[in-house]
Amino acid sequence: MADSSTTPTKVQFPEDLSEKPNLRHVPTQKYDRKEISKRLEIESWMEAQLQELFETEDYPQLDIDDVLQIKENEREQKLREYLKQSKKPFESFVQELLKKASTVKPVNPY
């Protein structure tokens, strides 16, 4: 049995509850249903297009966040490099993907 002289019997709060300890505040990601829906539509479209371009289900993975992480002025060139192993022409896919990418916001990690 524990010694009752060392076990506190009640919780004590500071007199002024308005004082808060210095904790680093990290905001959480704000989710927008329309934005999430748009991203999912683009992801599904991309997956179907890539499967068709590579004529297999075993194609290199690419998602909208990968595209958005590339500097805007380098996206077209990087996409062409990524798709050079494609079995079909990919120009229309690249142009459509660039349009779609311009309609979504990059995910902010903080």
N, C-alpha and C positions, 0 to 999 in steps of 0.2 A: 504494500500500500504506500502511496506517495505521501511525503511529508506535507501537510497542509500549510505550513509556514512558507514554503517556497512556491506553492501553486497559487497563481492569482485567481481570485474568485469573481472579479468583475473586470470588464474591459473599460479602459479609460481613454477618452478622446481628448484632443487638445481643445482648449477653450474656444479658440477662433478657428472654425471649420473652413473659413474662406481661404486660409493659407493652404496652398497645395505644394507638395514636394516638387522639386525641379525634376520632372520627367521629360525625356525627349519625346516630343509629339510627332508621330509619323502618320500622316493621313492615309486612309485606305483608298483604294481605287473606287471611283464613283462609276457605277454601272448604268448604262443607258440601254434600255431594252431595244430601241430602234437600231442603235449602233451594233449591238450584239447580233441582232437578227440580220442586219446587212452583212456583217462579217461572216456569219454562218452561210449565207447565200453565196457569197464570193468564194468561200472555202469549198463548198460543194461543187460550184461551177468549175473551180480550178482543178479539183480532183478528177472530175469527169473529163475535162479537156486534156489533162496530162496523161490520163489513162489512154485516151484516144491517140494522142500524139506519139506516145511511146509504144502503142499497140501491145501493152502488157499491164498487168497489175503490179509488176515489180519495177516501178519507175522511181527516179530520184525524188525525194520528198521536197515540197516547197509549199509554204503557206503564206498568207497575206502579211503576217508579221515579218517574215523573212524579206519580203519585197519592201515593206515600209522601213526596214532598218537600213536599206541601201540608200545612199544619198540620191536625191531626186534626179540630178543630172547624170547619174551613172546607172540608173535602173535599166534602161533599155539595153545598154551594152551588156550588163551582167546577166540579164534574162536571156539574151541571145547566146551567151557563153554557156549558160546552164542548159539550154535547149538544143545545143548543137548535135547531141546524140539522138535527137528525135528522128523517127522514121518518116515523119510527114512534115510538110511546110508549117511553120509556126508563126509567121508574121502577123496574121490576124489575131492569134492568141495574145501575142506580146502587146499589140496596140490596145486590144480590149482590156487586158489586165492592167495596163497603165492607166486607162480611163477609170476603171473600177477602183484602183488603189488611190486615186486622187479624191475619191468620195468618202474614204474612211480615215479616222484619226489613228495615229500610232498609239499603242498602249503605253501609258506612262507607268513605269515600275514603282513610282512613289506617289 
